[in-house]
Amino acid sequence: MGMYLMRQIGTRGVYGDPVLPDFMVFLNWKELPWYWFGFDNFSYALLMMVLAPGGLAFIFGWLAFRSRVTGVYLSIITQALTYALLLAFFRNEMGFGGNNGLTDFKDILGFNIQSDNVRSLLLLLSGIALIGGFWLCHWVVNTKLGRVVTAIRDQESRVRFLGYRVELFKLWVFVFAAMLAGIAGALYVPQVGIINPSEFSPLNSLEIVIWVAIGGRGTLYGAILGAILVNYSKTMLTGLLPDAWLFILGGLFIGVTLLLPNGIVGLLKRNRQERSA
């Protein structure tokens, strides 16, 4: 989506004259890179919104899962991949703005992206996407596919012994998660107004793990609850105690892991059971 917005800036100005994006002026480029071809079409941008992350996840997942890379080793490799992408996208030669990234977004489908109506609509679409993603994941979990994936999580060797091709199930879930992340990113960029390679930082992946740990592992709504609480705390504490936020986040993760292994959702369930008993 960021490519679509920047492509719009690169193809026309306020009066229809071509205007180059800021990073192209800085790099003295005369035209957009070839791999941006087609991003001036909104439908094509929407399609690539899921195909680009899904394709990357498919290639990486196929190589990793067929080699039976699992557990901590898979986590290390994925973190290494994101860091490698961070370093690559910081290079000006990649054509994504280097350190500055992509910014100065003007409009989407002809509507001013800074207007209150458009921002409200994007916020509404984010809520709809969250609800839609939740119910889609809930449906997947309750299908035969979801039950097999849950079994792989608990006893991978036993599922493999029963004749299931475990690597294909892992690959499917991995690609599915990447597509959901692509949708989230497409909604994130227009609302924030900037995207740069720092979003590839492994810290962002660690924050997601903390969301799940705080909200409640093994649940869908626990991850949503954890995301809301952690990001609200981040918004408040980075303004009050900017230097201490990372230490607070780490301490919060350790405290929840030791005292609330099932997160806030597990605590609520336990209290409900105690009251009913």
C-alpha positions as CSV (number, residue, x, y, z in Angstrom):
1,M,0.0,0.0,0.0
2,G,2.9,2.3,0.7
3,M,4.2,1.6,-2.8
4,Y,0.8,2.5,-4.2
5,L,0.6,5.8,-2.3
6,M,4.2,6.7,-3.3
7,R,3.5,5.7,-6.9
8,Q,0.7,8.2,-6.9
9,I,3.1,10.9,-5.8
10,G,5.6,9.9,-8.5
11,T,3.1,10.0,-11.3
12,R,1.1,13.1,-10.8
13,G,1.0,16.3,-8.9
14,V,-1.8,18.7,-7.8
15,Y,-2.3,19.9,-11.4
16,G,-1.5,16.7,-13.1
17,D,2.2,17.4,-13.6
18,P,4.7,14.7,-12.6
19,V,6.2,15.1,-9.1
20,L,8.9,12.9,-7.8
21,P,8.9,11.5,-4.3
22,D,11.2,13.1,-1.8
23,F,13.6,10.2,-1.7
24,M,13.9,10.2,-5.5
25,V,14.9,13.9,-5.5
26,F,17.4,13.1,-2.8
27,L,18.9,10.2,-4.7
28,N,18.7,12.2,-8.0
29,W,16.6,9.5,-9.6
30,K,14.6,10.3,-12.7
31,E,12.0,7.5,-12.6
32,L,10.7,4.9,-10.3
33,P,12.3,1.5,-10.1
34,W,11.0,-1.3,-12.4
35,Y,9.6,-3.3,-9.5
36,W,7.1,-0.5,-8.8
37,F,5.5,-1.2,-12.2
38,G,1.7,-1.5,-11.8
39,F,1.5,0.1,-8.3
40,D,-0.3,3.1,-9.8
41,N,-3.3,0.7,-10.0
42,F,-5.2,0.3,-6.7
43,S,-6.4,-3.2,-7.5
44,Y,-2.9,-4.4,-8.3
45,A,-1.6,-2.8,-5.1
46,L,-4.3,-4.6,-3.1
47,L,-3.4,-7.9,-4.8
48,M,0.3,-7.4,-4.0
49,M,-0.6,-6.5,-0.4
50,V,-1.1,-10.2,0.2
51,L,0.9,-11.8,-2.6
52,A,4.2,-10.1,-1.8
53,P,4.4,-11.2,1.9
54,G,2.8,-14.5,1.1
55,G,5.3,-15.2,-1.6
56,L,8.3,-14.4,0.6
57,A,6.9,-16.5,3.4
58,F,6.3,-19.4,1.0
59,I,9.9,-19.4,-0.2
60,F,11.4,-19.1,3.2
61,G,8.9,-21.5,4.8
62,W,9.4,-24.1,2.1
63,L,13.2,-24.1,2.6
64,A,13.0,-24.0,6.4
65,F,10.2,-26.5,7.1
66,R,11.3,-29.1,4.6
67,S,14.7,-29.1,6.4
68,R,12.8,-29.6,9.6
69,V,14.0,-26.4,11.2
70,T,11.8,-26.0,14.3
71,G,11.6,-24.3,17.7
72,V,14.3,-21.9,18.8
73,Y,16.3,-22.5,15.6
74,L,13.4,-21.3,13.5
75,S,13.0,-18.2,15.7
76,I,16.7,-17.4,15.3
77,I,16.6,-17.8,11.5
78,T,13.4,-15.7,11.1
79,Q,15.0,-12.9,13.3
80,A,18.2,-13.1,11.2
81,L,16.1,-12.8,8.0
82,T,14.3,-9.7,9.3
83,Y,17.6,-8.1,10.3
84,A,19.1,-8.9,6.9
85,L,16.1,-7.2,5.3
86,L,16.6,-4.2,7.6
87,L,20.2,-3.8,6.5
88,A,19.3,-4.3,2.8
89,F,16.5,-1.7,2.8
90,F,18.7,0.8,4.6
91,R,20.7,0.9,1.4
92,N,19.7,3.7,-1.0
93,E,20.2,1.4,-4.0
94,M,17.2,-0.6,-3.0
95,G,14.9,2.3,-4.0
96,F,12.9,2.5,-0.8
97,G,14.2,5.7,0.6
98,G,17.1,4.4,2.7
99,N,17.1,5.7,6.2
100,N,14.2,8.1,5.5
101,G,11.9,5.4,4.1
102,L,8.7,6.3,2.3
103,T,6.9,9.4,3.5
104,D,4.9,12.5,2.3
105,F,1.9,10.5,1.3
106,K,-0.8,12.7,-0.3
107,D,-3.9,10.9,-1.2
108,I,-5.5,7.5,-1.9
109,L,-8.0,7.0,-4.7
110,G,-8.1,10.8,-5.0
111,F,-9.0,11.5,-1.4
112,N,-6.8,13.5,0.8
113,I,-5.2,11.1,3.2
114,Q,-4.9,13.8,5.9
115,S,-8.6,14.6,6.0
116,D,-10.6,13.6,9.1
117,N,-13.0,11.6,7.1
118,V,-10.4,9.5,5.4
119,R,-8.5,8.9,8.7
120,S,-11.8,7.9,10.4
121,L,-12.5,5.5,7.5
122,L,-9.1,4.0,7.8
123,L,-9.6,3.5,11.5
124,L,-12.9,1.9,10.8
125,L,-11.4,-0.4,8.2
126,S,-8.7,-1.4,10.8
127,G,-11.4,-2.4,13.2
128,I,-13.2,-4.4,10.5
129,A,-10.0,-6.1,9.5
130,L,-9.3,-7.0,13.2
131,I,-12.7,-8.5,13.6
132,G,-12.6,-10.3,10.2
133,G,-9.1,-11.6,11.0
134,F,-10.2,-12.9,14.4
135,W,-13.2,-14.8,13.0
136,L,-11.2,-16.1,10.1
137,C,-8.5,-17.5,12.5
138,H,-11.3,-18.8,14.8
139,W,-12.8,-20.7,11.9
140,V,-9.4,-22.1,10.8
141,V,-8.7,-23.3,14.4
142,N,-11.9,-25.2,14.5
143,T,-11.5,-26.9,11.1
144,K,-9.6,-30.2,10.6
145,L,-6.6,-28.2,9.4
146,G,-6.6,-26.2,12.6
147,R,-6.9,-29.4,14.7
148,V,-3.9,-30.9,12.9
149,V,-1.9,-27.7,13.4
150,T,-2.7,-27.7,17.1
151,A,-1.6,-31.4,17.3
152,I,1.6,-30.5,15.6
153,R,2.2,-27.8,18.2
154,D,1.7,-30.3,21.0
155,Q,3.2,-33.5,19.6
156,E,4.9,-32.9,16.2
157,S,6.6,-36.3,16.1
158,R,3.4,-38.2,16.8
159,V,1.6,-36.3,14.0
160,R,4.4,-37.1,11.6
161,F,4.2,-40.8,12.7
162,L,0.5,-40.8,11.8
163,G,1.4,-40.0,8.2
164,Y,0.7,-36.3,8.0
165,R,3.1,-34.1,6.0
166,V,3.9,-31.8,8.9
167,E,6.0,-29.4,6.8
168,L,3.0,-28.6,4.5
169,F,0.7,-27.7,7.4
170,K,3.4,-25.5,8.9
171,L,4.0,-23.9,5.5
172,W,0.3,-23.1,5.1
173,V,-0.1,-21.5,8.5
174,F,3.2,-19.5,7.9
175,V,2.0,-18.1,4.6
176,F,-1.5,-17.4,6.0
177,A,0.0,-15.4,8.9
178,A,2.2,-13.5,6.5
179,M,-0.8,-12.5,4.4
180,L,-2.6,-11.2,7.5
181,A,0.5,-9.2,8.4
182,G,0.5,-7.7,4.9
183,I,-3.1,-6.5,5.4
184,A,-2.1,-5.0,8.8
185,G,0.8,-3.2,7.2
186,A,-1.3,-1.8,4.4
187,L,-3.7,-0.3,7.0
188,Y,-0.8,0.9,9.2
189,V,1.2,3.0,6.6
190,P,-1.6,5.4,5.5
191,Q,-2.5,6.2,9.1
192,V,1.0,6.7,10.4
193,G,2.2,8.5,7.2
194,I,5.7,7.0,7.1
195,I,7.3,3.6,6.7
196,N,11.1,3.0,7.0
197,P,13.4,0.0,7.3
198,S,13.4,0.3,11.1
199,E,10.1,-1.6,11.0
200,F,12.1,-4.7,10.3
201,S,13.8,-4.4,13.7
202,P,13.7,-7.7,15.6
203,L,12.3,-5.6,18.6
204,N,9.0,-5.4,16.8
205,S,8.8,-9.2,16.6
206,L,9.7,-9.5,20.3
207,E,6.9,-7.0,21.2
208,I,4.4,-9.3,19.4
209,V,5.6,-12.2,21.6
210,I,5.1,-10.1,24.6
211,W,1.6,-9.2,23.5
212,V,0.7,-12.9,23.4
213,A,2.4,-13.7,26.7
214,I,0.6,-10.9,28.5
215,G,-2.8,-11.5,26.9
216,G,-2.7,-15.2,27.1
217,R,-1.0,-17.9,25.0
218,G,-3.2,-20.4,23.2
219,T,-6.0,-18.0,22.7
220,L,-6.9,-15.6,19.9
221,Y,-8.5,-12.8,22.0
222,G,-5.6,-13.0,24.4
223,A,-3.3,-11.7,21.8
224,I,-5.7,-8.8,21.0
225,L,-6.0,-7.9,24.6
226,G,-2.2,-8.0,25.1
227,A,-1.6,-5.9,22.0
228,I,-4.0,-3.2,23.3
229,L,-2.5,-3.1,26.8
230,V,1.1,-3.1,25.7
231,N,0.7,-0.5,23.0
232,Y,-1.4,1.8,25.3
233,S,1.4,1.4,27.9
234,K,4.0,2.2,25.3
235,T,2.2,5.3,24.2
236,M,2.0,6.6,27.8
237,L,5.4,5.5,29.1
238,T,7.5,6.5,26.1
239,G,6.3,10.0,26.8
240,L,6.9,9.9,30.5
241,L,9.9,7.6,30.8
242,P,11.3,7.2,27.3
243,D,14.7,5.8,28.4
244,A,13.1,3.2,30.7
245,W,10.4,1.8,28.4
246,L,12.5,-1.2,27.1
247,F,13.4,-2.1,30.7
248,I,9.8,-1.9,31.8
249,L,8.8,-4.0,28.8
250,G,11.4,-6.7,29.6
251,G,10.4,-6.7,33.3
252,L,6.8,-7.0,32.4
253,F,7.5,-10.0,30.2
254,I,9.5,-11.7,32.9
255,G,6.9,-11.0,35.5
256,V,4.0,-12.3,33.5
257,T,6.0,-15.4,32.5
258,L,6.8,-16.2,36.1
259,L,3.6,-15.2,37.8
260,L,1.0,-15.5,35.0
261,P,2.1,-18.3,32.6
262,N,-1.3,-18.2,30.9
263,G,-1.5,-14.4,30.8
264,I,-4.4,-12.2,31.7
265,V,-6.9,-14.5,30.0
266,G,-5.7,-17.4,32.2
267,L,-6.1,-15.3,35.3
268,L,-9.7,-14.4,34.3
269,K,-10.5,-18.0,33.6
270,R,-9.1,-19.1,37.0
271,N,-11.1,-16.4,38.8
272,R,-14.3,-17.5,37.0
273,Q,-13.7,-21.1,38.0
274,E,-13.1,-20.2,41.6
275,R,-16.3,-18.1,41.8
276,S,-18.4,-20.9,40.1
277,A,-16.9,-23.5,42.6
